[in-house]
């Protein structure tokens, strides 16, 4: 459920910005005249803001996305203010409406490579090549290529309405679908921002000579990318990259806001170092992801965090230890019963040394791991969050000394 809520939260910012863009276009005339200046310069303001954030956080994909949008806005200012009836305007309009959504979709698929390196230079070179090819088409008067872009594939009303070529409508639909799927699969706010930017650009480009709407929605697209950079930076700071659950920094923030009643549990994967040595770090990472997934589903209002290495923390605000223990025992039993298949010819063969009956792994065709848990609550002896964590750590070591795969207070 929590994973579903996180996925559903991805489009919240783009949808809100799109709604604000519509409101600005509809009610802009009723705003003070001085506000017209903001609309005039909003694409430049949002571009500068987005570039500053993207460069500061090393988000090369965001830098390229903003450059693509800025190029579209500049092309509109130079060539499309009077509409798209002239040959040169038709050529530029076709290129923009096809290439911009495809560029943003491609950026959603590419890995992040930073800003100041050869990867970024190569991607920037692709953008320059697109501009050069478009310039060659209308300088050379290649009407055949422009007519090809405007060719109709279907005669249905949705694909024939407005000034957008059908090839552009297909590119927009494909680009939005690719970016949206990439956003949900990778849980990426930046990819969600790209999907929203494609939608905003499509609205802007629908009537290219309507300055207020074009400027408003290009600015909205740039703002989506800028906010997505901040959201991704926040996620990286407060969410563990490997397991996807909140990190120790997020835990420290939660500890600072606790009341006078709470319980803290420390969980540790049993024999994890030996497991890594036997099966390799790739399978070890899969184990940590599996354990984190089980812990994140803990009931009783518990909040799971990765403390570090193979150690996790579960925080129960407003709960005593007696309230928390049944939910922690359920998690421990779920992890113990979960079996991971061993795949690949390079996996080591099970030996007598690597088989464990308690607190370890077993079975020739798969492995299962266990966790030990230490629990402590706030009381007179442990009156601060740090003291409660230390008490839970001591209880964790007692659980390990008693044979592992158990809970101790």
N, C-alpha and C positions, 0 to 999 in steps of 0.2 A: 504494500500500500504506500509506504514512504517513497519507494522508487517511482511508483506511478505518479505521486504528487510532484516529485522533482521533475519528472518528464513533462507533466502538464504545466509546470511553472516556466518552461523554456519560452513559450511564445507570448507570455504576459506582457513583457516590455514592448516587443514589436507591435502587438495589437493595440496597446495603449497609445503608442506614438502614431500609428495609423489613424486612430480615432481622433487624436488631437489635430492631425493634418487635415482631416475632413472638416473638423470644427473651424479651423482657421480659414479654410477656403469658403465655407458657407457663411460664417459670421464675420469674416475679415472686414467687410465694408462698414460694419457697425462699430468697429474699433476706432480709437483716436487716430487722426491722420499721421501722427508721429510714428505709429506702429507700422505704417507702410514702409518706413525705412528699415525696420527690422526684417520684414519679409524680403526686401530687396537684397539685403546683405546676409540673410540667414544661411544660404548655402556656403558662403565663405566662412562664416563664423563656425558652423558645424564641422566644416572640413578642417579648419585650424584646430579646433578642439579635439576632433578624432585623431588627427595626425600626431598631436602632442601626446595623447594617451597611448596610441599604438607604438610610437617610438620609445616612450618611457618604459613600456612593459615588453618591448621586443616582439611585437606582434606584426610580423612581416605580411601575413595574409590580410590583416586589417588595413595596413598601409596601401597594399595593392588595390583592395576593394574601394578605398576612399579615392584613390587616383582614378579608378575606372569611373566612379560616379562624378568626380570633378571634371573629367574629360567629357562626359555626356552633357554636363551642364554648360561647359564652355562651347561645345559644338552647337548646342541649342541657341546660345546667345549669338553665335556668329552666323549660323546658317538657317535656323528654323523659325526665326521670329515672324516671318511673313507667311508661314505655312510650308507645305511640302509639295507644292505644284511644280516648281522649277526642278530641272534635272539634278543640279548639284544638291539641292535640299532633299530630293528623293533618295539620292545615293547615301547621304549622311544619315538620314532618318532610318533607312533600311539597315545600315551597318550598326547603328546604335541599338535599335530595338532587337536585333538578333544577337549581337556580340555581348552586350552588357549582361543580360541574364545568364548567358552561357559562361562568361568569365567568372561571375560570382558563384555559380554552381561549381565550376572547376576548383575555385579557391576553397570551397567547403570540403572537397575531397583530398586536397593536398595536405601533407603534414606541415606543421609549423617549423620554419627554418630560420626565424629571426629576421632582422632588418638589414644589417650591414654585412652582407656576405655574398658569395658568388651565386647562391641559390636565389636570393632576392634580385640580384642583377639580371639573372637569366629570365625570371618571371617578368621583370620590368621590360626586358627586351622583347618579350612576346607582346606586351601591350603596345610598345612602340611599333612593332611590325604590323599590328592590326591597323594602327593609325596610318602608317605608310601605305598599306595596301588600299585602304579606303581613299586616301588622297590620290593614289594612282588611278583608281576607278573613275573618279569624276574629272581629274585632269585629262585623262586619256579619252574621256567621253564614252566609256564602255556601257552604253545603254543596254546592251544585251544582258550583261551581268545584273544590272539594276532591275530590268524587267523580270529576270529569273527570280530575284528576291521577292517580287510582288506577285508572282504567279499564284493563282488560287488552286488549292487542292480539293476544297469542298465548297459547295454553294449554300451551306446552311447559314442561317442568320447570325449565330454567335461568332462564326469565323469570318464573317463578311462585314460586321458592323465596325464603325469607326475608321480611323486612318491607319491603324496598325496592319501591316501585311500579315497574311496568314502564316508565313514562315516565322515572323516575329512572335505571333501568338503561340505557336508550337514551341519556340525556343523559351518563351517565358514560362509556359506550363511545365516543360521538361526541367528547366533550371530551378523553378520553385520546388518541384517534387524532389529533385536530387538534394538540394540544400536542406529541405525539411526533413527528409529521411536521414541524412547525415547528422542533423542536429539531434534527433531522437536516439539514433544508434550510438552516437559518441557522447551523448549528454552534454553537448557543447552549446553554450550561449552564443558564441561567435558564429557558429553555423546557423543558429536560429536567427541571428541578426542578418546574415546574408540572405536567408529566405525572406525575411521581412523587407529587406532592401530591394529584392527583386519585385515583390508585390508593390512597394511604394514607387519604384521606377516605372512599372507597368501603368500605374495610375497617372503618373506625371507625363509619360510619353503618349498617352491616349489622345491628348489634345496639346501638341507641342507648342502651338503659338499662344496658349493661354498662360501668360507669364506667372500669375499669382499661384495657380495650382502647380505648375511645373516647379517653380522655386520652392514652394512649400513641401512638396513630396520628395524632391531631391534632398532638401535639408532634413526631412524626416528619415530618409534612408541613411544619410550620413550619421544622424543622431543614433539610429539603431546600432550601427557599427561601433560608435564610440561607447555607448552604454554596454554593449556586449563585451567590449574589451575590459571594462571595469568588472563586469560580472564574472568573466573568466578569471581575472586576476584574484578576485575575492574567493572563488572556488579553489584556486590553486593554493591560496594562503590558508584556508580554513578546512579543506577537504583533502584527505589522503589520496594521493594519485593512484596508488596501486589498488587499494581496496574500495575506494569510493565512499568510505564513511568519513565523518568529521575527524580532523586531525587533533594533535595535542594542543595546538594553538586555540582551536575551537573549544577544547575542554577547559583550558585556562580561563577563557572568557566566561564559560558557563559557571565555573567554580566561583568567580568573583561576584556572581549574581545570586548565589544560594541563600536560602533563609536559614532558620535554626534547626530544621529537621531534614535530614537526607541520609542516604546510604550510598557507599561507593564500593564497587566490586572490581578487583583486578584479576584478569584472566591471562593465562599463559599457555601456549601450545606445548604439550609435553614432548621432550626429546627432539625439539625442532632442529637443533644444530646437526644432530646425527642424521635426521631425516634429509636435510639438505645435502650432507656429505654422501649419503647413499643414493639418493634419487636425483640430485641436481637442483639448482636454484629455480629452474623453470617450474618444476612440479611443486617446489616449495612455495613459489609465488601463488600457484593455484590453490594450495592449501590455505594460505593466508586470506585469499579472496573468499574461499568457501567458509572459513571460520567467521570472517567479518560479516558475510551475508546472513549466517545463522544468528550471530550476536545482534545484528541490526534489527532483527525481528523479535527481540525480547519483549515480553509483555510487562504489564504493571507500570507503565509509564517510564520504563528505562530508556536511557539515551546512550548509544554505543559510540566509542571513540577508539582510534588506534593510538595507543600510548607511545609505541616505538618498538621496532623489531617484531618479535612474535607476541608482544604483550598488548592487551587491550584493556579498556576501562569501560565500565557501565555505570552510569550515574542515575540514581533514583531520587529526584527532588521530592521532598515531602513524604518520604517513605522510611519506615523503620526496617531494620535488617530482616525481621520476621516477615514483613510484607514482600521483600525482594527475593528472598531465598527460593521459594517455589518456582518463580520465573527463571531464575538462574539455573536451577537444577534441570528444568525443562530444556534449556539451551544446551547444557552439558550433555544430556542424554541424546538430543538430536544430533550433535556433532559426533558423538561416539558411534551412533548407528549409521552415519553417512559414509558410504564407500566410494572412493574415487578409483576409476579404472586406470590401469597402466597401459599406455599405448606407445608403440614405436619399438623398433628392434634395438635401439640404443639404450633401453631401460635396463638397469642391472637386474640380475636374477636374484630372487629372494634367497637368503641364506639363513642358517640357524641364528646367526647374530642379529640379522635385521628383523626377525619375527619377534613380536612382543605380545604377550597376552594382556597386559594391563599397562595403560599409559603409553601406548605406542601403536605400531602399524602391524598388519597381519594379512594373510591370504596371498596366494601366488598370483592371482589375477587382478588384484586390486589392493588398495591401502585404505586404512581409516586411521584417523588421528583422534586424540583426546585432548581435553584441556583441564587444567587445574584452576580453581577459583578461590580467591580470598575475599572475604566480605567484612566490612566494618561500617559502623554508623556513627554519626556525630553524638558525642556524649561529653560528660565532664572531663574525662581523660583526653579525649580527642576533640578539641573544641574548634579547630580550624580545618579547612579542606585539606591542607597539606598534611596535617596530623592524621586525618582520617585515611588519606591515601597511604601513608606510612603504615598505619595499622592494618589496612587491607593487604599491603605487601607482605607484612609479617605473617598474616593468615595464609597468604598464597604459599609462602615457603613451608608452612606447617602442612599444607595439603600435599605438597611435593614430597616432603619427608615421610608422610604416611602412605606413600605408594602412588601418588598422582591419580588423575582422573577422578577427582573428588572435590568437594567444596568444604572450606574450613572458615571458621569465624575467629 
